[in-house]
Amino acid sequence: MHYISTRGAAPVLTFSEAMMTGLARDGGLYVPESVPALDMTDMAGLSYEDTAFRVMWPFLEGAFAEDEFRRLIHAAYAGFGHAARAPMVQLGSNHFLLELFHGPTLAFKDFAMQLIGQMMQATLAKTGGRVTIVGATSGDTGSAAMEAFRGLANVDLFILYPHGRVSDVQRRQMTTPVEANVHALAMDGDFDDCQARVKDMFNDMAFRDGVRLAGVNSINWARVLAQVVYFVYSAVALGAPGRSVSFTVPTGNFGDIFAGYIARRMGVPIERLVIATNHNDILHRALTTGDYVTDGVKPSISPSMDIQVSSNFERALFDAYGRDGAAVAALMAELKAGGFHISQGALGMLRDTFASGRSSEDETRATIRAAFAQTGEVLCPHSAVGVKVAEDFLGATPMITLATAHPAKFPDAVEAAMGTRPALPPRMADLFDRPERLTRVPNDLGVLQDLIRERTSR
Ligand SMILES: *Cc1c(COP(=O)(O)O)cnc(C)c1O
């Protein structure tokens, strides 16, 4: 299995190489050359770990031995707080909530990050050498990465987060790990600024090679792949392949919903993939009008979705444009100047696959209140955006809405909506007592590169 860039001008890589590389050298994102069909016979009742092996193995070719990969999967999910890993609860007669928040940092990012931590460690142990991982986060990626990489012998991890724009729980999950190989950097600016500086570092080849830069943002193919698993697992739980399901996915960077798209391309009977956005609704507007135009990020109570440039959307565009890398490169150049128009043919393909909706701040709060009153389920604000949007698409096909974070990760927003404050699970109840360690940094590429060079030159 080989991996190619969405911009068509970077080296073709193996799975391990694509995982260690992150962003392609032409600025594009790696995608598999082809998507294998999933053998769905006898999947009912498989454990999460066995499902994960079945789904991911065909994409890995040669990266690990079979029993080694099984061990990595088990190690990745051993620290989860629920035996089912991704349990489902029912919200209504044909509406289900997939709880993806039972990992160590209480958000779905743990599913991919814990596994990529295991896979990178195993890969580096074989090839030798150190890597420097730099990531941007709107909150949850950073905490999940800190938790997955802290203390690993061959990795230095730097996480850039927008100063003052992440929740206290998210910040503390990034600033309280004591291990010297992980570094929390609070940057002036918003998430898009953080993501832009990380992309700049990857596009600076001398820097990139000098510190052996690797990426774990949701552009990393290995992360997308790990997320395909719970789409399959939950679809099978509701009767796939014999019965179709639909999904609604609270969306920011388009990584999670793109994993659903891969599950669909593998042959899982997924009728609709519904993109749910908050008032930062560029994806909803793009699908509605055909114009992908940025207009600045407005902070919301679902901060992990406060994004204008949805990086992984490029992967969907690549397929929508018939896998024409030059066409995608041209669109991305236009995006730098503010936006682009999606061609009629590409828009048709996207609309055949994806539907979309948005939830206003008031609607999100009302949904948190209503879900609690009607079902006793406490939703985080991101999950509430999903539930609100899903309600417009309920019908004969079972709808699975992804609950992307635990409500206790966003206690202020939940309390403002429903009057009670969700408690942290007991295993992390002392989070607010641990000392914090962070570095304030300006939105300045040179300053960031100097800091990273200095701290990795030990
Ligand atoms: C990251 C995140 C999202 C958005 O996921 P994408 O893959 O970026 O679309 C939604 N909700 C929560 C809680 C998140 O952490």
The ligand as a MOL file (V3000), in Angstrom:
LIG
                    3D

  0  0  0     0  0            999 V3000
M  V30 BEGIN CTAB
M  V30 COUNTS 15 15 0 0 0
M  V30 BEGIN ATOM
M  V30 1 C -11.1240 18.0230 17.3750 0
M  V30 2 C -12.5140 18.0990 17.8700 0
M  V30 3 C -13.5940 18.2630 16.9900 0
M  V30 4 C -13.3990 18.4500 15.5060 0
M  V30 5 O -12.8660 17.3120 14.9020 0
M  V30 6 P -12.1840 17.4270 13.4460 0
M  V30 7 O -11.5800 16.1070 13.1910 0
M  V30 8 O -11.1550 18.5110 13.5740 0
M  V30 9 O -13.2390 17.8020 12.4970 0
M  V30 10 C -14.8730 18.2460 17.5220 0
M  V30 11 N -15.0790 18.1180 18.8490 0
M  V30 12 C -14.0680 17.9690 19.7220 0
M  V30 13 C -14.3630 17.8460 21.1600 0
M  V30 14 C -12.7580 17.9510 19.2690 0
M  V30 15 O -11.7410 17.8100 20.1240 0
M  V30 END ATOM
M  V30 BEGIN BOND
M  V30 1 1 1 2
M  V30 2 1 2 3
M  V30 3 2 2 14
M  V30 4 1 3 4
M  V30 5 2 3 10
M  V30 6 1 4 5
M  V30 7 1 5 6
M  V30 8 2 6 7
M  V30 9 1 6 8
M  V30 10 1 6 9
M  V30 11 1 10 11
M  V30 12 2 11 12
M  V30 13 1 12 13
M  V30 14 1 12 14
M  V30 15 1 14 15
M  V30 END BOND
M  V30 END CTAB
M  END
